[in-house]
Amino acid sequence: MKISNRKRILVTGGAGFLGSHLCERLLNDGCDVLCVDNFYSGTKDNIVPFLGNPRFELIRHDVTFPLYVEVDEIYNLACPASPVHYQFDPVQTTKTSVHGAINMLGLAKRVKARIFQASTSEVYGDPQVHPQSEDYWGHVNPIGIRSCYDEGKRCAEALFFDYYRQHGVEIKVARIFNTYGPRMHPNDGRVVSTFVVQALRGEDISIFGDGSQTRSFCYVDDLIEGIVRLMNTGDGYTGPLNLGNPDEFTIRELAEAVIELTGSRSRLKFHPLPADDPRQRQPDIGQARERLAWEPKVRLREGLASTIAYFRGIGS
Ligand SMILES: NC(=O)c1ccc[n+]([C@@H]2O[C@H](COP(=O)([O-])OP(=O)(O)OC[C@H]3O[C@@H](n4cnc5c(N)ncnc54)[C@H](O)[C@@H]3O)[C@@H](O)[C@H]2O)c1
């Protein structure tokens, strides 16, 4: 029986980049936070600041196995998100997305908790429409080296909507676009962390292709605000909802901004494009604007400055 009015919130993947920011935000909002993580791509360092907080609890657990806890809300973020991590053990990546979704949805059904799914812009694959809105079904290679992640996340979305239709579970699905900020893993191969670390070490900045492919980058604080607003929308609203920053930059522009802001002497070095690398990715955030009155506020240079300060601080 519940004896307090504080919300009890489970965050899977809570020791990861986004998960740790989400835990911090929910603690600041006065919630009890239960962080579940198997430290596959996350680290305890990300949650050390909260370990002394009596409202914060940590369980080392792999979401591919069932979990029995009493909570009011579940944020399901567990899943390696960078290609380096998710391609290291692709079978485990699919299991984490699919079995993890089944286990967390089963829990949500049992305890009648509302559940959020961290889906991804990768469900759009290498998109043939631009920008991508939520009604676009995507252009995904089902058998490529990114498929464990892309198809795992697509299957998880299907499961969320089936639990909603079949069992009435209250779901909230966000499709998250490229997000960056402090606590990214320094060796995860994601473009912002890689460029910042290379610039701080004075190494060449590796650009795949000619650097004209574009990406949109959302600062982590903006994204977390969007996630929490989505979770707090009314009962009938499920998403999927795009969350990201629609400002588009070429990879080359990003590299040049990082070099300038770090004051580095690094030079650009060009490499062949990896398989299935999308040319262009930009969210249509019309729904998020309308439903959540949300849009990103942090400009790229401002967000890069905080990210660079973080990586300097951890001695990258
Ligand atoms: N960061 C982004 O730009 C981005 C974009 C789209 C979607 N997402 C999604 O957001 C979520 C969080 O991404 P992130 O960038 O914080 O990645 P991350 O790798 O930093 O965090 C993922 C966390 O999940 C944990 N984890 C992995 N497998 C697990 C398992 N089987 N059981 C328990 N914990 C497990 C990892 O240890 C890690 O702490 C992921 O689901 C990812 O797909 C992120």
The ligand as an SDF file (V2000), in Angstrom:
LIG
                    3D

 44 48  0  0  0  0  0  0  0  0999 V2000
   20.9570   10.0030  -27.3110 N   0  0  0  0  0  0  0  0  0  0  0  0
   20.2820   10.0380  -28.4300 C   0  0  0  0  0  0  0  0  0  0  0  0
   20.5870   10.8560  -29.2980 O   0  0  0  0  0  0  0  0  0  0  0  0
   19.1110    9.1120  -28.6640 C   0  0  0  0  0  0  0  0  0  0  0  0
   18.4130    9.2340  -29.8680 C   0  0  0  0  0  0  0  0  0  0  0  0
   17.3380    8.3870  -30.1040 C   0  0  0  0  0  0  0  0  0  0  0  0
   16.9290    7.4870  -29.1530 C   0  0  0  0  0  0  0  0  0  0  0  0
   17.6260    7.3880  -27.9830 N   0  0  0  0  0  0  0  0  0  0  0  0
   17.1670    6.3700  -27.0260 C   0  0  0  0  0  0  0  0  0  0  0  0
   17.2240    6.8720  -25.7120 O   0  0  0  0  0  0  0  0  0  0  0  0
   17.6160    5.8390  -24.8100 C   0  0  0  0  0  0  0  0  0  0  0  0
   18.8170    6.2920  -24.0130 C   0  0  0  0  0  0  0  0  0  0  0  0
   19.8870    6.5900  -24.8980 O   0  0  0  0  0  0  0  0  0  0  0  0
   21.2810    7.1860  -24.3770 P   0  0  0  0  0  0  0  0  0  0  0  0
   21.7750    8.0880  -25.4260 O   0  0  0  0  0  0  0  0  0  0  0  0
   21.1210    7.6720  -23.0060 O   0  0  0  0  0  0  0  0  0  0  0  0
   22.1700    5.8660  -24.4380 O   0  0  0  0  0  0  0  0  0  0  0  0
   23.1040    5.2150  -23.3190 P   0  0  0  0  0  0  0  0  0  0  0  0
   23.7940    4.0570  -23.9550 O   0  0  0  0  0  0  0  0  0  0  0  0
   23.9350    6.2610  -22.6730 O   0  0  0  0  0  0  0  0  0  0  0  0
   22.0430    4.7190  -22.2680 O   0  0  0  0  0  0  0  0  0  0  0  0
   21.3890    3.4840  -22.3350 C   0  0  0  0  0  0  0  0  0  0  0  0
   21.4100    2.8690  -20.9450 C   0  0  0  0  0  0  0  0  0  0  0  0
   20.7190    1.6240  -20.9940 O   0  0  0  0  0  0  0  0  0  0  0  0
   21.4910    0.6570  -20.2790 C   0  0  0  0  0  0  0  0  0  0  0  0
   21.1750   -0.6650  -20.8130 N   0  0  0  0  0  0  0  0  0  0  0  0
   21.4940   -1.1780  -22.0270 C   0  0  0  0  0  0  0  0  0  0  0  0
   21.0270   -2.4300  -22.1390 N   0  0  0  0  0  0  0  0  0  0  0  0
   20.3830   -2.7110  -20.9730 C   0  0  0  0  0  0  0  0  0  0  0  0
   19.7060   -3.8490  -20.4720 C   0  0  0  0  0  0  0  0  0  0  0  0
   19.5660   -4.9640  -21.2100 N   0  0  0  0  0  0  0  0  0  0  0  0
   19.1860   -3.7940  -19.2140 N   0  0  0  0  0  0  0  0  0  0  0  0
   19.3270   -2.6840  -18.4590 C   0  0  0  0  0  0  0  0  0  0  0  0
   19.9630   -1.5680  -18.8730 N   0  0  0  0  0  0  0  0  0  0  0  0
   20.4850   -1.5950  -20.1230 C   0  0  0  0  0  0  0  0  0  0  0  0
   22.9290    1.0610  -20.5310 C   0  0  0  0  0  0  0  0  0  0  0  0
   23.8370    0.5230  -19.5940 O   0  0  0  0  0  0  0  0  0  0  0  0
   22.8330    2.5740  -20.4590 C   0  0  0  0  0  0  0  0  0  0  0  0
   22.9990    3.0510  -19.1480 O   0  0  0  0  0  0  0  0  0  0  0  0
   17.8930    4.5960  -25.6630 C   0  0  0  0  0  0  0  0  0  0  0  0
   16.7610    3.7740  -25.6220 O   0  0  0  0  0  0  0  0  0  0  0  0
   18.0830    5.1590  -27.0370 C   0  0  0  0  0  0  0  0  0  0  0  0
   17.7130    4.2320  -28.0310 O   0  0  0  0  0  0  0  0  0  0  0  0
   18.7060    8.1770  -27.7220 C   0  0  0  0  0  0  0  0  0  0  0  0
  1  2  1  0
  2  3  2  0
  2  4  1  0
  4  5  1  0
  4 44  2  0
  5  6  2  0
  6  7  1  0
  7  8  2  0
  8  9  1  0
  8 44  1  0
  9 10  1  0
  9 42  1  0
 10 11  1  0
 11 12  1  0
 11 40  1  0
 12 13  1  0
 13 14  1  0
 14 15  2  0
 14 16  1  0
 14 17  1  0
 17 18  1  0
 18 19  2  0
 18 20  1  0
 18 21  1  0
 21 22  1  0
 22 23  1  0
 23 24  1  0
 23 38  1  0
 24 25  1  0
 25 26  1  0
 25 36  1  0
 26 27  1  0
 26 35  1  0
 27 28  2  0
 28 29  1  0
 29 30  1  0
 29 35  2  0
 30 31  1  0
 30 32  2  0
 32 33  1  0
 33 34  2  0
 34 35  1  0
 36 37  1  0
 36 38  1  0
 38 39  1  0
 40 41  1  0
 40 42  1  0
 42 43  1  0
M  CHG  2   8   1  16  -1
M  END
$$$$
